[in-house]
Structures are given as C-alpha cells and as structure tokens.
Amino acid sequence: MYRAVTHDIEVCVEPFFLPDHSDPEEGRYVWAYQITIANHSAETVRLLSRYWHITDGLGRVQEVAGEGVVGEQPELQPGDVYQYTSGCPLTTSSGIMVGRYTMQTHRGNLFEVDIPAFSLDMPGEQVSLN
C-alpha cells in the first residue's frame, strides 16, 4: 500500500497485476490499482480532475489528464471515503505511476492533492528501480 496526505486529504493506492488481461509474449502487461481517498479535513471537497505521469520499464513517459475519475467527480464531505479501481497497460513488465488530483472546496478554492508514486511490477520478475 502506498500513501500520501495533502491538505488533510489522504490517498492510498494498492496496485495489482492482472495476468488474465496480460500477454507477455505480445508485450502487453496490465495492472489494476485501487485508490482510496479519505477527507480528513473540515471542508467538503470535490475531485475535479486527475493527472498521471506513467513511466515504463524502459523510461518512456506517458502523461494522462482528464476530468474526474472513472467518469465521476465525487464530492467528499468531512470524514467521507471514496474508493475506485482503474487500470494501466504497459508494454514492459514494470513501471511506475505518480500523479495528482485537482480538488475544489465548497467555497470554490482550488487545490492539488498528491497521488503517491507506486510501482507496477509483474510477480516473479526481478524488481528494478524505474
């Protein structure tokens, strides 16, 4: 489990390899990751957008940005927890992801929340720093 806290918003990530969706002989490796966002602040916040910086095992970078997560822009009141699962395909057997969410308070203030860097490693492979 990977964890970061920014402005009293906690983001936890648990990645897992999906062998049934992967085909190493074809250079296709797929991971899912479950993210839990907990609002420990005293304010209601809405997740507006996400940004991902994805680096594969060869150092190639892909950047992904868009509105919300999995088609939603969840609102979290103080104490609320929101959880979702998404995925990432790569052409290498390892990689690393890091990102951020743009959030907005109910008063309209925008702020960014860190998504911790997390490793995508195929089980049974030698782990290397990407």
C-alpha positions as CSV (number, residue, x, y, z in Angstrom):
1,M,0.0,0.0,0.0
2,Y,1.2,3.5,-0.9
3,R,0.0,6.5,0.9
4,A,0.2,10.3,0.7
5,V,-1.6,13.1,2.7
6,T,-2.0,16.6,1.2
7,H,-4.2,19.3,2.8
8,D,-5.8,16.6,5.1
9,I,-6.8,14.5,2.1
10,E,-5.4,11.0,2.3
11,V,-4.8,9.0,-0.9
12,C,-3.9,5.3,-0.6
13,V,-3.0,3.1,-3.6
14,E,-2.9,-0.6,-3.9
15,P,-1.7,-1.9,-7.4
16,F,-2.1,-5.5,-8.6
17,F,-1.0,-7.3,-11.7
18,L,-3.8,-8.7,-14.0
19,P,-2.4,-11.9,-15.6
20,D,-5.7,-12.7,-17.3
21,H,-5.6,-9.4,-19.2
22,S,-1.8,-9.5,-19.9
23,D,0.1,-11.3,-22.7
24,P,3.8,-11.1,-22.1
25,E,4.6,-12.7,-25.5
26,E,2.8,-9.9,-27.2
27,G,4.4,-7.2,-24.9
28,R,1.1,-6.5,-23.1
29,Y,1.2,-6.1,-19.3
30,V,-1.8,-4.8,-17.4
31,W,-2.2,-3.7,-13.8
32,A,-5.2,-2.5,-11.9
33,Y,-4.9,-0.2,-8.9
34,Q,-7.4,0.5,-6.2
35,I,-7.4,4.0,-4.8
36,T,-9.0,5.1,-1.6
37,I,-9.4,8.9,-0.9
38,A,-10.3,10.0,2.6
39,N,-11.3,13.5,3.5
40,H,-9.8,14.2,6.9
41,S,-10.3,18.0,6.5
42,A,-13.1,20.1,7.9
43,E,-14.4,21.1,4.5
44,T,-16.4,19.4,1.8
45,V,-14.3,18.9,-1.4
46,R,-15.0,17.8,-5.0
47,L,-12.5,15.9,-7.1
48,L,-12.5,17.8,-10.4
49,S,-9.6,16.3,-12.4
50,R,-6.6,13.9,-12.4
51,Y,-3.1,13.9,-13.8
52,W,-0.9,10.8,-14.2
53,H,2.8,10.6,-15.0
54,I,3.5,7.0,-16.1
55,T,7.0,5.7,-16.7
56,D,7.5,2.2,-18.2
57,G,10.5,-0.1,-17.5
58,L,12.4,1.5,-20.4
59,G,12.0,5.0,-19.1
60,R,9.3,6.0,-21.7
61,V,6.8,8.5,-20.2
62,Q,3.1,8.8,-20.8
63,E,1.1,11.7,-19.4
64,V,-2.7,11.3,-18.9
65,A,-5.0,14.1,-17.7
66,G,-8.8,14.4,-17.6
67,E,-11.9,15.2,-15.7
68,G,-12.8,13.3,-12.6
69,V,-12.0,9.6,-12.1
70,V,-13.8,6.6,-13.7
71,G,-16.4,9.0,-15.1
72,E,-17.2,10.6,-11.8
73,Q,-16.4,13.9,-9.9
74,P,-17.0,12.7,-6.4
75,E,-17.8,15.0,-3.6
76,L,-16.4,14.1,-0.2
77,Q,-17.8,15.7,3.0
78,P,-15.6,15.7,6.1
79,G,-15.0,12.1,7.1
80,D,-16.1,10.6,3.8
81,V,-14.1,8.0,2.0
82,Y,-14.3,7.3,-1.8
83,Q,-12.8,4.3,-3.4
84,Y,-12.4,3.3,-7.1
85,T,-10.4,0.9,-9.3
86,S,-8.8,1.7,-12.6
87,G,-6.1,0.2,-14.7
88,C,-2.9,0.7,-16.7
89,P,-1.5,-1.2,-19.6
90,L,2.2,-1.2,-20.4
91,T,4.5,-2.7,-23.0
92,T,7.1,-3.6,-20.3
93,S,6.9,-5.8,-17.3
94,S,7.4,-3.0,-14.9
95,G,6.7,0.7,-14.4
96,I,5.9,3.5,-12.0
97,M,3.0,5.9,-11.7
98,V,2.6,9.1,-9.8
99,G,0.0,11.9,-10.1
100,R,-2.2,14.4,-8.6
101,Y,-5.9,15.4,-8.2
102,T,-7.2,18.9,-8.6
103,M,-9.9,19.4,-6.0
104,Q,-12.2,22.3,-5.1
105,T,-13.7,23.3,-1.7
106,H,-17.4,24.1,-1.5
107,R,-16.3,27.8,-1.4
108,G,-14.6,27.5,-4.8
109,N,-11.0,27.3,-3.7
110,L,-8.9,25.0,-6.0
111,F,-6.0,22.9,-4.6
112,E,-3.9,19.9,-5.6
113,V,-3.6,16.6,-3.8
114,D,-0.7,14.2,-4.4
115,I,-1.2,10.7,-5.5
116,P,1.8,8.8,-4.2
117,A,4.3,7.2,-6.6
118,F,3.7,3.5,-6.9
119,S,5.4,0.6,-8.6
120,L,3.9,-1.7,-11.2
121,D,5.9,-4.9,-11.0
122,M,4.9,-8.3,-12.6
123,P,5.0,-11.0,-10.0
124,G,8.1,-13.2,-10.3
125,E,10.1,-10.6,-12.1
126,Q,13.2,-9.1,-10.6
127,V,12.3,-5.7,-9.2
128,S,14.3,-2.8,-10.5
129,L,14.0,0.9,-9.9
130,N,12.4,2.7,-12.9
